[in-house]
């Protein structure tokens, strides 16, 4: 039985909003796209303008992977409205991968941040492909000022 040819290229879609979780997801999405021979689709939802979206995407790529990645086709999408429906719409089929960042922020009674939880729930319920959630990188503790060896200070 012949398999029907795929009309679209495989995609790795990743939600980008500049949060630590979305930067971790973007960091994970680049090698995933390269390994799959897929197009990387960073999606920014609800940006006020294309210029603001471009600045946010440039900054996110710079912080996550050092800039626009080489060897991977990147096709950013700026979508109006809520992130969940926009992310689901950007997925082409079951061979694609959808990545979402999580910050692990908890609010009252241990409930996850509402907007992020709604987006994740919507994507897991409606996406026609695997959905991978990527936790934010743990914060790096500040080691304090580097002053060298301590020497006693005497009052004059």
N, C-alpha and C positions, 0 to 999 in steps of 0.2 A: 504494500500500500504506500503510495507516494505521499510525502509530507508536503503540506501547503507551504509555499515560500513566505517568509516574513516580509511584510511590506515596509516596516520601519526598522531602523537600526536599534540594537539593544541599548537601553539607557540605565544609568544610575542616577536617580533623582534624589536630591538632597535639599532639605529645607534650610534656608540660611536667614538668620535674623540678627547676627552679630553676638548672640549670647554664647557663653562658654560651651554649652552643649552643642549648639549648631556648629561651632568651630571644630569641636571634636568629631562631629559627624562629617564635616567637610574634609577633615584630615583623613578619615577612614574611607571616604567616597573616592578620593583620587586613585589610590592603589586598586580599589575594587573595579573602577572603570577601566584602568589599564589592564588588569588581569582578565577581564571579560571581553576586552576589545569593544567596550561600550562608550557611548557618548556620555559625558558628565553634564548633568542638567542641574545647576544650582538654581533653586527657585526662591524668589523673594516675593512674599505676598503682602499686599496692603501698603506698599511704599507710596509716598505722596507724589513722587515724580520719577521719571527714568533717570534723571541726573542723580537724585538721592540714592536710587537703587544701585547705580553704577559705582558711586562712592562707597556704599556699604559692601558691595561685592568685592571691589578692589581691596578694601581694608580686611575683609574676612579672608580672602585668599592669601594676602600678605601675612596675616597672623597665623593662619592654619598651616600653610604649606610653602611660605616664602614668596608667593606671587602666583601668577598664572602658570599652571603646570604645563610642561612640555611633554610631548608624546601622547597627550590625551586631547581629544576634541571636546571643547567646552562650549555649550550652548545655553547661556543663562536665560531664564524666563522671569519676567516681572509680571505678576498677576494681581489684579484688583481683588479685593474681598478677602475672606477668611482663608487661612493657610490650608486647612484640611481638604476642602473641595478642590483647591488649586493643585495641591500635591497629587491627589488621586487622578485628576484630569491629565496631569503631565506624564503619568505612567502609561506605557503602550500595551503591555501584556505580561504574561506570567514569567517571561525570561528576564524582565527588568528587575531592579532592586530599588527600594525606597528607603532612605536613611533619614532618621529623625534624631536630633540631639535632645538629651534630657539633662537638666541641671540638678536634679535631685532636690530642688527647693521644696520644703514642706511648709505648709501653712497650718492653720488651726486643725487640731485633732489628727495630725499626721496625714492630711489629704494633700495630694500633689497640686502644684500650681494649676489653677483651673484652665487657663488658656492652653497650656501645653498638654494637659490631660485630654481636653476636648479634641485637639488636633490629633494626638496619638490614637484616641479612640475612633475618630472618624476614619483615619487612614487604615487602621487594623480591620475595621468593619467593611470598608468599601474598596480598598486597593486590590487590584487583580494580580498582585505580585507579592513576593516576600517583603515584609517591613522589618527593618532592623533599627532598634533604638540604641544609640551610642551615648554612654554617660559622659558628662563633662570630665575633663582631666582634673585630678585632685589639685587643690592649690599648693603651690610651692611655698614652704615657710620662709619667711624673711630671716636670713641668718644674723642680721644686725650689722652694724658698721664694722668693717674690717680695719682694726687699728694696729694690728701686729701684737707682739708680746707685751704683756702688761708689766709696767714698771711702777714701783711705788712713787707717789708724789709726796714730797716733804714740804711742809710749810716753812717759809723763811723766817 
